[in-house]
């Protein structure tokens, strides 16, 4: 039996268990992590598993507003050509917030010759995982995402605002990290998010209230499959948004929805397991293992070059402010939340690296791909990190390279870089650069209300 037939047999078992399902949402995360795709009927699913769903390659040349960046070469230059998108095994699942009659299935794009399409971030990540596995190392990954619940009603100026508390009826603008009162306020919606995650086999754990009003985090547990970890993160974001709407709110993974409140980050925890199933970073001394040190050194060496991927849009750079738990320099240390690469407190068997730079607006596949690429570069080249920082990482940063703090600078640094391209792929890097330059040009052409307020009268 072919792999397609085996996969469809699993899908038929799912449909037998869910007789009410009539439609299936086919989901393709684009270069920004935005879900694109189609809704098909139940009786069409067999042909999807056999031949795939046709979508144009320009799905990966879309900017954040959904416009095709023609400089990518994937638009009119190739006739906006279709390619087959095949189901991701194990991704067919229920979507209870949409009702019992709708399910969802993730797909990934293949090129005309049936090979992985270079523009699909899922394949970019997969190729790096295979390179690590060829060295006898398998990444174990967890992705942590922070998010805000916001009112569906905007302010008069069109800005986001915190939702009214279901307990007090007031909008809260205070900052209370780990507030149990805030957890109580959001308890029903957080409970439904976790329950829905488990229904979709997303390994959700505990929840906590973050710094901002209406800001939360639901922990996703680590898994020994980096691509699957990003599949989980992709499903998680849709779950959070869908359940929030069901409860009369909106959820956003925007990096900085409020200028004077905490931003939302995406932290990645990574360890490497050897062929014997042991943690290759395990050591009694947290910062002493040579492999961990080389991996950390690679992360630091590639960090500035990867900023355009970690912080993919203009709003992303609003997070980067001193003493805001957002790293400003390529530095590392032990048990220090101010550094870019943190070695958390743990036993030797749980030793890992935590990458703390990216915002929650990041594409999870590209975030993890860039993290693993940096680690692999450090390992392959035997790099040695600078001394770890202790104390205030915003003050004690000698020898640490500053990270690009503005979007245009980050794009230029990515385009000029040479460290990441051999791992992410030259064709993908050219595509990403073209899309982000096009998006930056469109953003820069917009005249904001602030410009009228500042410049209309004085000049």
N, C-alpha and C positions, 0 to 999 in steps of 0.2 A: 504493500500500500504506500502511495506517495505521501510526502510530508503534508501536502495540501489536503489530501483526503483524510489523513490522520487528524489534522487540525480541525477540519470541518466536522469530523465525527465527534470531537470534543464540543464543538459549537452546537451540534444537534442535541447532545446531552443537556447542554445549558437550556436550549429552547424547550426541551421536554419538561424540564423542571420549572420553566417560566412560561406556561401556556398563554398568559395574557400579553406577552410581548408581541407587538405588531410591527414596530419600527426599530431600526438600529442606527444610531448616530456613528458615522465613521469619522474618526478624529485624526488629523495630521498636524502636529505642532510645527509651526513655521519657524523661521530663523530668530524671531523674537519670542518664541514660546507661545504665541497666540494660536489657539486651536482653529484650524480650518477643516473643511471636509464636506460631507453630504449626509443626508438622511435617506436610508433605503428601507424597503419593505422586507418583511420576514422571508418571503419566498425568493428574494434576490440574493440572500446571503451565500448560498451555494456557489453562485457564479463569482462572488467576491473572493471566496477562498480559492477558487480555481484559477481565475484570470486577473483578479485584482480590481480596484477601482481606478479609473483614469482621471488624473488631474494634471494640469500643466506644470512643468518644472518651475514656472514663474511663481508658484506658491512659496518658493524659497528666495524670491527676489522682491518680496513685499515689504514695504516699510510699516511702521506701527499703525498707520492709518489705513493700510490695505491697498496702497497704490503700488504699482509695479515700477521698480527702478530699472529703466531701460538700459542703463550703463552696465548692468549685470550680464547682459548678453542672453538672458533667459526669457526675454519678452518677444518683441516683434522680430529681433534678429534671427530667431530660430522658429518663427511662426507660432510662437506660444504653444509649442508642441506638448502633447500629452505624454505622460509616463504612467506605468502601472504602480499602484500603491497596494501592497500586500498586507494582510492582517498580521499583527504582532501576536504571537502565540500567548495564550493565557490572559489576554486583555479584554475579552468579552465579559461584560458584567452589567448588573442592574443599575439603574439610575433612579432610586426611589423618590428623589425630590421632583422628578418629572412625571411620576406616576408609574404604574405597573406595566404599562403598554410600551414603554420605551427602554431600550438598553443602549450600551455604547461599546464600540470596538476601536482600538487604536490601529493605525496602519503606518507603514513606512514605505518610502518611495524607492523604486528600482529604476535604473537607467534603461535605455532602449535595448541594450544587450543582456538585460537581466541581472547585471551587477549592481551593487549598492550605489545609489546616486550620490555624487560628491557633495551636493548641497544640503542633504538631510542631516541635521545635527546628530540624530540618533546613530547614524553610520559613522560620523566623525568620532564619536565617543567609542563605538564598538571597535574601531580599528586600533585605538590606543590601548584598550583593554586587552586585545589580542597580542599586542607587542609586549605588554607586561607579562601576560601568561606564557609567552614564548621564553621568557627569562625565568620561569618557574615561580612567578609572583602573581597572586590574584588579589585585586583591591576589594576590600570590604568597606562599604560606603553608607553613610547616613546624611541626608540633606535636611537641614533645619530651616524653616521658613516662617518669618514673622508677617503679620498682616493686620489691617485695620478693618473694623466694622464702621461704616459711615452711614449717615442718614441719606435716604434716597432723594431728599430735597436739598438742593444746593443753597448757598447763601445768595444774597442779592447780587454779589459780585461774581457768582458762578463757582465759588469755591466749595470744597468739601467741608462738612461740619460733623461733629460727633453726634451719634444718635441719642435720642432721649432715653434715659434709664427706664426700664420696664417697672422698676420698683418705686422711683421717686418722680418720674416724669420730667426730670431736669436734664439738661445737657451738661456733662462734666468735662471741664477743661484741665483738671488737675493731673499731676503725674504721680503715679503710685505703683512702683514695681512690685510684682508678686502680691498684689492686693487680693485678699480673699473676698472682699466685698465685690470687687470687679468681677471675679470669677462667679460669684453668686448671681450677679446681674445677667451675665451671659450664659449661665449654666444650661438652660434648655437647648440653645443653639449649639454650644460646644458639645453637649452630649450627643446631639444628632449628627454632628460632624464626625465624631469618633465612631459612632455606630455605623455610619455609612461607609467610613474608611474600612472598617472590618468587613463589611458586606462585599466590598470591592477588593479584598485582600491587600489593602494598604496598611502596613504595620504601624498604626497610630498608637501612641502611648499617652503620657500625661499632658495636661494643659496648664498654661500659666498666663497671668496677666503681665503684659510688658509695660514699658515706661509710659507710652502715650495713652490718651483717652480713647477707649475702644480698641486698643492694640493687644493682640494675643499671639501666642505660639502654641501649636499642637505638635509635640515631638513625633518624629518619624524614626522608627528603630532601624538600626543598621542591617544590611543584607549583604551576602557574599557575591553580589552581582551588581556592578556599578550601573549598567544600563537599566536593570530592573529598578534600582533605587531612583533613577530619574523618571522612569515610567510611573512609579509611586508618587513622586513629587508632582508630576503632570496631572494625574488623577486627583491628587489632593487639592490642587488649586481649583479644579473644576467643582469638586465637592464643596469646598468652602464658599465659592461664589454662588453655587446653586442653592445650598441650604440657607445661606444668608438671605437670598431673594425670597425664598419660601417664608421666612420669618419677617419679611417686610423691611429688610436692610439691604445694603450693598456691602460687599467685601472687596478690598483692594490690596494688591501686592505692590502698589506704587511705592517707589523707594522713599519718597519724602512728601506725603500728602499735606503736612502742616509745616510751615516754615519754622515755627518756634517749638515744635515737638519732635520726639525721637523719630528717626527713620526706621524703615523695616529692612532687615538684613537677611541674607541667605548664607548660613554657615555650613561647611562641609567637613565631616569627620571621616578620616581615611586611615586605615591600617592595611598592611600587606601580609597576606598569608602565603607561606611557602608550600611546596608540594607535599609535605608531610602534614599539612593542616595546622601548622604552628604560626603564631604571630611573629613575623620576621622582624618587628620592632621591639620585641620583648627584651627588657633589660631592667635590672634593679636600679640603675641610675637613669632617670628620665631622659636626659639629653645626651647619653653617652654612646648609644648604639651607632656604629658607622653607617648602616643603611638608613636609619632614621635621619642622621645628620646630612647625608648626601641628598635625601629626598627633600628635606627642609631647605637646603642650600639651593636646589633646583627651583623650588617654589619662589624663593626670594629673587633669584636671578631672572626669572621670567615674569615676575609680578607686574612691573611697570608696562611691559609689552602686552600683557593680557588685560590691562584695565579696560580697554574698549569692549571686551567680552564680559568682564565682571560688572561693569557699569555701562549698560548699552544705550542709554539715551540721556537727554539733557537733564531731566529731573534726577537721574541717578547721582549726579555730582553734588546735589544739595545736601546729601548725607555727610559729606566729608568735611567735618568741622572738628576742631580740637576738643579733646576730652568729651567725646560723644559716643565712646565705645566703637568708633569706626576708625580703623587704622589709617594713618596718613603717610606712613613710611613702610618700606619693605624690611620688617624686623621680625624677630622671633623670640620666644621665651617660654618659661615654665609657669603654669598657673597664673597667667597674666592676660586679662581680657583687653588690654590696650594694644597688644601686638597683632601683627598681621597673620602670623603663623604661631599658634599656641599649642603647647603640649599640655593637655589637661591632667589634673590629678587622677591617677588610676593605679591599679596594680600592674605589675609587669606584663601579665597576659593580656591586658586591655590597652596597652600603650598605643597611642595614635597621634596623628597630626590634625589640628583643626584650622581650616582656612576661614578667615573672618572678614574678608574684604568686600565680597559681593553684596549687592542689594537684592531684595526679594523680587524685583522686576526682571531678574536675569533669566535666560533660558537655562533650565537645569542641566540639559545635556552639554551645552557649551561650557557652563561653569565647571562641571566635573571633568569634561574632556581637557580643559585648560589646566586644571589642578593636577590631573594625572600626567599630562604632558610635562609639566614643570618637574614633578617628582621623577619621572622617567629620565628627563634630561640631566637632573642632578645625579641619578644613579649611574647612568651610562658614562658620564664624564667624571665621576668620582669627585664631585664638588664638595667643598668644605664651607660650612656657614660661618658668618661672623660671630663674635661672642653674643650670647643671648642677653637680652635686655632685662633689667630688674627695675622695679619701681615704676615711675610714671613714664610710660612709653611716648608721651607727647613732649616730654622734656629731655629725657635721656635717650637720644637717638643717634649718637655718634657712629659714623660709618654706615648708616642706613640710608638707602636711596629714597628720595621723596617720590611718591606716586603722582602721576598726572592728575591734577585736580580739576581739569576742565575737559569737556567732551572733545573739542577740536584737537587739543593736544594729545589726548588718549588715542584718537583715530590715527593721527600722524605717527605716534610711537608704534602702534600696531602695524601700520603699513611699512614702516622702515625697519621693523624688527626681523631678526633672522633666527631666533631661538625656537619659536613656536611653530613656524611654518613647516619644518620637516615632520612634525607630529600631527598637526591639524590638517595638513595637506595644502599645497600651493593653490590648487583650484578653489578650495573652500575659502581660503584666506582672501583671495582676489574677490570672490563673490561677497564675502562679509564686508570687506572694505568698500566695495561699490555701493552696497545697500546703505551702509551707515553714512557714507559721504552724501548720498542722495537725500537721506533723511535729515542730515544736518543742514544741507542747503535749504530745504523746505522750511525747517524750523527757523533758520536765521532770517528768512524773508518775511516772517510774520511780525507785524507791528503790535506790540502788546499794550494793554491799558497803562502799564507802568511807564512806558515810554512817553505816552501822551501826558501823564501826570508830571513827569520830570522835565520834559523838553519842550512841550508845545508853546507855553508862554515864555519861558526864559530866553529861548533862542529865536 
